[in-house]
């Protein structure tokens, strides 16, 4: 081959070496690395509730770090066998029992601040549960179907003799600053056995706009089937739930939630009438004095005047356009040597007005 042709044929190869650079080992694609080591599990009634912190949520779907779903795995073990703790052994033996998709992950993270998954367990055959242990783990998956590493595993030994939830929740406001919650005790346990295994109840309250269970109102389980809530706000929409508490083999276990009860406390309780009301006259002015009411929500007082003690209701004239905040009133719209009759009422912040005080009278002196 002529030298010129040989040189020409070598040019594409030389160009490729210059353009492509050194050829090396292929670089593996990056994989999802998000993982939690804070998975926890509790039994509540006939469910195992798994919770773990919300992950960092990358928004770009093409990113390997984008979480498309969280898969939940369960391994059935025997209590008298060695637990499966190795990640590879767990993956080989465990079964995926469900998942939380991206939309639910975002919704739970926003509403709850964590992620949650509920696994219903058949507790109807206690003999089969005597040697049973359930081991759970979760892991994330991205859009490329790449799996992150498993979370920590948590085990739980389900107990069958757990009470069903209470029923027939009701709420009333029997007295000032009190909401009375009552309910019916469950008659059986989740496994069908009777009577229900109950050592007490826990009461929870949340604001209606909140998705969270809310705060527990009692410090220790209560034995009664009623509870008086004294720490609330009037006109606030609340949701109450009650759980029965049973003794499990390793501690107390709550039932599932009762049906939620929404209740809005309304203050229809009038304050007490001011007492005593004192009266005096000097310099053409009649002055009234009375002690402050003890109710916390009293915002003021109204003063009424009439020409006689037995005047009809329509003849009592209200002298205060708005409830006054002081506990004194000076009436200078009087005629000297004429006798006037007075009564005072207390008003709370919800415009509940008390019964009138005892009638007092005085003659206007110069």
Helices and strands as residue ranges (DSSP letters): H 3-20, E 40-44, E 47-53, E 69-78, H 87-93, E 95-101, H 102-111, E 114-120, H 126-129, E 132-141, E 154-156, E 167-172, E 179-184, E 200-207, E 215-216, E 226-229, E 237-248, E 251-254, E 261-264, E 277-282, E 285-290, E 298-306, G 313-315, E 317-318, E 328-331, E 339-348, E 360-363
